[in-house]
Amino acid sequence: MTIIEKEQIKWYHRTRIRTWAGNTVKIQGWTSKAMQKRRFNEILDHLDFRGASVLDVGCGYGDFKTHLDMKYPKLDYIGIDQQKEFVADAKERFAACNNAWFYHTDFSRCQLPRMDVVVACGVLSYYTKDPNYYFDMIHKFYKVSKRTLVFNMLDETYFDSGSLIVAHNRNLIYQFCKQICKNVQLIQRRDHNFFTVIMSAHSL
């Protein structure tokens, strides 16, 4: 992903910060709180986080951390995001939490910490002209996951790509994941416009 493409993403969210002041769901680009919750629940319904350390790539305001705490309140968690406004807010929101850390950084360029579970919820939905970018990022995330990588992407069968937000061919993504991981689970429901992939170092 080019510098210009990354700056376009930052500008997109800064515009939404002004337009949707106080509405963190809309600012992050979610169509609704219900849709955000669907994605989070799809992850929690299919993955056991007990005893795991968690890396949240593209953590936004830390909403997944809040959702995760409802079921697994004591997990060590690291959230990273390239949007400094999101990270600053997340640090404030979780200031009293002694097992959560947030960092403003570019996940595509930085060295990621090795964690038990890596979560990438929606972060691979932005346009880039580099056709290998999405595969490179999936591979990068998987290499630092000690136990499991879970990510979701918009499904091109149910979502039309635009100039900034893009959907993907779920079968193409699944076949790529199978090349680098033996245990891959593809989850797609007809009432959802996204699909979820779980790549595990252990049998699912």
PyMOL commands that set and color helices and strands:
alter all, ss='L'
color gray80, all
select helices_A, chain A and resi 3-19+24-27+33-46+63-69+84-93+133-143+170-180
alter helices_A, ss='H'
color red, helices_A
select strands_A, chain A and resi 54-57+77-81+100-104+115-121+145-154+183-188+194-200
alter strands_A, ss='S'
color yellow, strands_A
deselect
rebuild
show_as cartoon
